[in-house]
Amino acid sequence: MPLPSREWNTGLVKLNDDVYAYLQAKGSWGLSNAGAINGKEVTIVDTLLTIPMTATFLAEVRTVISNPVKHLIITHHHSDHCFAAHLLSGAVNYAHVNARSEMIRKGQPDPATHQVLHPEGDFTGVRFTLPHVTFSDRLDLHLEERSLSLHYFGAAHTIADIAVQLPSEGIVFAGDLLFLYSTPVAIEGSISGWIAALDKLAALDAESYVPGHGPICGRDGVIASRDYLQLIYEAGKQGFNAGWTARETAVRTDIGAYKRWANPERIIANMERLWREFRGEEPISNMGNPQTLISEMNEIAKQGYWA
């Protein structure tokens, strides 16, 4: 499958007779994708950032699927993939063991904090719902109509990212292991680990990959995302060895065609993560308040370094 168009719409996309992706246009902060897998027991992959956004997604699912939702797979613990999981309280909730531990460590979210970052959103009632079933490396779910394989490839975007593979259909819901036309960002996680994880994701050789952010793609989309991370890793290593700061290296790095991806200023966070990685710190090591870091990136973006 060639790389898809850089323009895509919000809404449900049919992948086959029983499998649907729900995409959100632009794929920027908080605009994540989700999925629905039909069967006698329906499986939902991720909820969205807010209750109204998730309700819209689920209402669209109900136009094509009528069976009860019995399974909910959360690809990781970030707000735009799980804050409305309680809307599916009757489903068994699956996630990586680190996603559950991170929800516990972070504690219940403060809606007002998220309102500052997303003033257009309604964060009333958002919360973490702890998964019922967790796993470490791989979990195979054998449902009546099909089998699903949940893969963990190590620390990447976070320490808890999983991909949901439908082997017989050639479909993978990649969660935030995959960003396409939306710049990958690792405020927590590991850039080198993410590169390795994307190689493993590409090796699944699916016909259709549903990114956490961006349009549906084939293997070429996975490689495009990996190549961005490889580019900044190599630039970061050179800057680190030269004694530059992460910020200096970020603004000096020519990211080429990736300037056209949304939020190129995320290179700031990625270089900060790389500096911690090069110093041997753990993937979850503190980079300060994420909201502050995002605000700083937004301010730097106005200066046009990657225009």
C-alpha positions as CSV (number, residue, x, y, z in Angstrom):
1,M,0.0,0.0,0.0
2,P,1.5,3.4,-1.0
3,L,1.6,6.2,1.5
4,P,-1.9,7.6,2.0
5,S,-3.1,11.2,1.3
6,R,-2.0,13.8,3.8
7,E,-5.7,14.8,4.1
8,W,-8.1,12.6,5.9
9,N,-11.5,13.0,7.6
10,T,-12.9,12.3,11.0
11,G,-15.2,9.2,11.0
12,L,-15.6,5.5,10.7
13,V,-13.6,3.7,8.0
14,K,-14.5,0.1,7.0
15,L,-11.5,-2.2,6.8
16,N,-13.4,-5.3,6.0
17,D,-16.9,-6.6,6.7
18,D,-16.3,-6.8,10.5
19,V,-13.4,-4.4,11.3
20,Y,-13.6,-0.6,11.5
21,A,-11.2,2.2,12.3
22,Y,-12.4,5.5,13.7
23,L,-10.1,8.3,12.6
24,Q,-9.8,11.9,13.7
25,A,-8.6,14.4,11.2
26,K,-5.3,16.2,11.6
27,G,-4.1,13.8,14.3
28,S,-2.6,16.5,16.5
29,W,-2.7,16.7,20.3
30,G,-5.6,14.7,21.6
31,L,-6.9,13.7,18.2
32,S,-6.3,10.0,18.4
33,N,-7.8,7.0,16.5
34,A,-9.7,4.0,17.8
35,G,-11.3,0.8,16.4
36,A,-14.2,-1.6,16.5
37,I,-14.2,-5.3,15.7
38,N,-17.5,-7.0,15.2
39,G,-18.6,-10.4,16.4
40,K,-21.0,-12.0,18.9
41,E,-18.8,-10.2,21.4
42,V,-17.7,-6.8,20.1
43,T,-14.1,-5.6,20.8
44,I,-13.3,-1.9,21.0
45,V,-9.7,-0.7,20.6
46,D,-9.2,2.5,22.7
47,T,-11.5,5.2,23.8
48,L,-10.9,8.9,23.1
49,L,-9.8,12.0,25.0
50,T,-13.2,13.1,26.4
51,I,-16.6,11.6,27.1
52,P,-18.3,13.6,24.3
53,M,-15.7,12.5,21.7
54,T,-16.0,8.9,22.8
55,A,-19.8,9.0,22.7
56,T,-19.6,10.3,19.1
57,F,-17.3,7.4,18.2
58,L,-19.5,4.8,19.9
59,A,-22.6,6.2,18.3
60,E,-21.0,5.8,14.9
61,V,-20.1,2.2,15.7
62,R,-23.7,1.5,16.6
63,T,-24.7,2.4,13.1
64,V,-22.9,-0.6,11.8
65,I,-22.6,-2.9,14.8
66,S,-25.4,-3.9,17.1
67,N,-23.9,-6.7,19.2
68,P,-22.8,-6.0,22.8
69,V,-19.3,-4.7,23.5
70,K,-17.6,-7.3,25.7
71,H,-13.9,-6.5,25.2
72,L,-12.0,-3.2,25.5
73,I,-8.3,-3.1,24.6
74,I,-6.4,0.0,25.8
75,T,-3.2,0.5,23.8
76,H,-1.5,2.6,26.5
77,H,-2.4,4.9,29.4
78,H,-2.3,8.3,27.8
79,S,-5.5,10.4,28.2
80,D,-6.5,10.4,24.5
81,H,-6.7,6.6,24.5
82,C,-8.4,5.8,27.8
83,F,-10.0,8.7,29.6
84,A,-13.5,7.5,28.7
85,A,-13.0,3.8,29.2
86,H,-15.7,3.8,31.9
87,L,-18.3,4.3,29.2
88,L,-17.7,0.6,28.4
89,S,-17.9,-0.6,32.0
90,G,-19.5,-3.9,31.0
91,A,-16.5,-4.9,28.9
92,V,-13.4,-6.7,30.1
93,N,-10.5,-4.2,29.9
94,Y,-7.1,-5.3,28.6
95,A,-3.8,-3.4,28.7
96,H,-0.1,-3.9,29.3
97,V,0.9,-4.3,32.9
98,N,2.8,-1.0,32.7
99,A,-0.3,0.9,31.6
100,R,-2.1,-0.2,34.7
101,S,0.9,0.7,37.0
102,E,1.2,4.1,35.3
103,M,-2.5,4.9,35.9
104,I,-2.1,4.0,39.5
105,R,1.1,6.1,39.8
106,K,-0.3,9.2,38.1
107,G,-3.6,9.1,40.0
108,Q,-7.0,10.3,38.8
109,P,-6.7,13.2,36.3
110,D,-7.5,16.8,37.1
111,P,-10.0,17.9,34.4
112,A,-9.0,21.6,34.8
113,T,-5.4,20.8,33.9
114,H,-6.4,19.2,30.7
115,Q,-8.9,22.0,30.0
116,V,-5.9,24.4,29.8
117,L,-4.2,22.3,27.1
118,H,-7.4,21.6,25.2
119,P,-9.7,24.6,25.8
120,E,-12.1,23.4,23.2
121,G,-12.7,20.1,25.0
122,D,-15.1,19.1,27.8
123,F,-13.2,17.1,30.4
124,T,-16.2,16.6,32.8
125,G,-16.1,13.2,34.2
126,V,-12.9,11.9,32.6
127,R,-11.0,9.3,34.7
128,F,-8.7,6.3,34.6
129,T,-10.4,2.9,34.6
130,L,-7.9,0.2,35.7
131,P,-7.6,-2.7,33.3
132,H,-8.9,-6.1,34.5
133,V,-6.4,-8.1,32.5
134,T,-2.7,-7.2,32.0
135,F,0.2,-9.0,30.3
136,S,4.0,-8.5,29.8
137,D,5.0,-9.5,26.3
138,R,2.1,-11.0,24.4
139,L,-1.5,-12.0,24.9
140,D,-3.5,-14.0,22.5
141,L,-7.3,-13.6,22.7
142,H,-9.2,-16.4,21.0
143,L,-12.7,-15.1,20.4
144,E,-15.5,-17.1,18.6
145,E,-15.0,-15.4,15.2
146,R,-11.2,-14.7,15.3
147,S,-8.0,-14.5,17.3
148,L,-6.3,-11.3,18.3
149,S,-2.7,-11.0,19.3
150,L,-1.6,-8.2,21.6
151,H,2.1,-7.4,21.2
152,Y,4.4,-5.5,23.5
153,F,7.8,-4.6,21.9
154,G,9.4,-2.7,24.8
155,A,9.6,1.0,25.8
156,A,8.8,3.2,22.8
157,H,6.4,6.2,22.8
158,T,5.8,5.1,26.4
159,I,6.7,2.1,28.5
160,A,3.3,0.6,27.9
161,D,2.5,0.7,24.2
162,I,0.9,-2.4,22.6
163,A,-0.2,-3.3,19.1
164,V,-3.4,-5.2,18.4
165,Q,-2.9,-7.7,15.5
166,L,-5.7,-9.4,13.6
167,P,-3.5,-12.0,11.8
168,S,-6.1,-13.6,9.6
169,E,-7.3,-10.1,8.4
170,G,-3.9,-8.5,7.9
171,I,-4.9,-5.6,10.1
172,V,-2.9,-4.0,13.0
173,F,-4.2,-1.3,15.4
174,A,-0.9,0.2,16.3
175,G,-1.9,2.7,18.9
176,D,0.8,5.3,19.5
177,L,3.5,3.0,18.4
178,L,2.7,4.6,15.0
179,F,2.2,8.3,14.1
180,L,1.8,9.2,10.5
181,Y,1.8,12.9,9.3
182,S,1.7,13.7,13.0
183,T,5.2,14.0,14.5
184,P,6.0,11.1,16.9
185,V,6.7,12.3,20.4
186,A,8.3,10.6,23.4
187,I,7.8,12.8,26.5
188,E,8.2,9.4,28.2
189,G,9.6,6.3,26.6
190,S,12.7,5.6,24.5
191,I,13.6,6.8,21.1
192,S,16.0,3.9,20.4
193,G,13.4,1.5,21.8
194,W,10.8,3.1,19.6
195,I,12.9,2.6,16.5
196,A,13.3,-1.1,17.4
197,A,9.6,-1.4,18.1
198,L,8.7,0.0,14.7
199,D,11.0,-2.5,13.0
200,K,9.1,-5.3,14.8
201,L,5.7,-3.6,13.9
202,A,6.8,-3.5,10.2
203,A,7.8,-7.2,10.4
204,L,4.1,-8.1,11.2
205,D,3.7,-7.2,7.5
206,A,0.0,-6.2,7.8
207,E,-1.9,-4.9,4.8
208,S,-3.5,-2.2,6.9
209,Y,-2.0,-0.4,9.9
210,V,-4.2,1.9,12.0
211,P,-2.0,4.5,13.6
212,G,-2.7,6.1,17.0
213,H,-2.6,9.4,15.1
214,G,-2.9,9.7,11.3
215,P,-4.4,8.0,8.3
216,I,-4.5,4.2,7.7
217,C,-1.4,3.0,5.9
218,G,0.6,0.0,4.9
219,R,4.1,-1.0,5.9
220,D,5.6,2.1,4.1
221,G,3.9,4.3,6.7
222,V,5.6,2.4,9.5
223,I,8.9,2.8,7.8
224,A,8.3,6.6,7.3
225,S,7.7,7.0,11.1
226,R,10.7,4.9,12.0
227,D,12.9,6.9,9.6
228,Y,11.9,10.2,11.3
229,L,13.0,8.7,14.7
230,Q,16.3,7.4,13.2
231,L,17.0,10.8,11.7
232,I,16.6,12.6,15.0
233,Y,18.5,9.9,16.9
234,E,21.5,10.3,14.7
235,A,21.3,14.1,14.9
236,G,20.9,13.9,18.6
237,K,23.9,11.7,19.1
238,Q,26.0,14.1,17.1
239,G,24.8,17.1,19.1
240,F,25.2,15.3,22.4
241,N,28.8,14.3,21.6
242,A,29.6,17.8,20.5
243,G,28.5,19.2,23.8
244,W,25.4,21.0,22.6
245,T,22.2,21.1,24.6
246,A,19.1,19.2,23.6
247,R,17.4,22.5,22.7
248,E,20.3,23.7,20.6
249,T,20.4,20.4,18.7
250,A,16.7,20.4,18.1
251,V,16.7,23.9,16.5
252,R,19.8,23.1,14.4
253,T,18.4,19.8,13.0
254,D,17.1,19.8,9.4
255,I,14.2,17.3,9.5
256,G,13.6,17.7,5.7
257,A,10.2,16.5,4.5
258,Y,9.1,15.9,8.1
259,K,8.6,19.6,8.3
260,R,5.3,19.0,6.6
261,W,4.1,16.7,9.4
262,A,1.9,18.2,12.1
263,N,3.7,19.6,15.2
264,P,7.3,19.4,14.1
265,E,8.2,21.3,17.2
266,R,7.9,18.0,19.1
267,I,11.5,17.5,18.2
268,I,12.2,19.6,21.3
269,A,10.7,16.9,23.6
270,N,12.3,14.1,21.6
271,M,15.8,15.6,22.0
272,E,15.1,16.1,25.7
273,R,14.2,12.4,25.9
274,L,17.3,11.5,23.9
275,W,19.6,13.4,26.3
276,R,18.2,11.4,29.2
277,E,18.6,8.2,27.2
278,F,22.2,9.1,26.3
279,R,22.9,9.7,30.0
280,G,21.5,6.2,30.8
281,E,18.4,7.3,32.6
282,E,15.3,5.2,32.7
283,P,12.5,5.7,30.0
284,I,10.1,7.0,32.6
285,S,12.6,9.5,33.9
286,N,11.1,12.9,34.7
287,M,11.1,15.6,32.0
288,G,9.2,18.1,34.2
289,N,5.5,18.9,33.9
290,P,4.3,17.7,30.5
291,Q,1.8,20.6,30.2
292,T,4.7,23.0,30.7
293,L,6.8,21.2,28.1
294,I,4.0,21.3,25.6
295,S,3.5,25.0,26.2
296,E,7.2,25.6,25.6
297,M,7.1,23.7,22.3
298,N,4.1,25.7,21.2
299,E,5.9,28.9,21.9
300,I,9.1,27.8,20.0
301,A,6.9,26.7,17.1
302,K,5.9,30.3,16.6
303,Q,9.5,31.2,16.0
304,G,9.4,29.1,12.8
305,Y,12.5,26.9,13.2
306,W,10.9,24.2,11.1
307,A,8.8,26.2,8.7
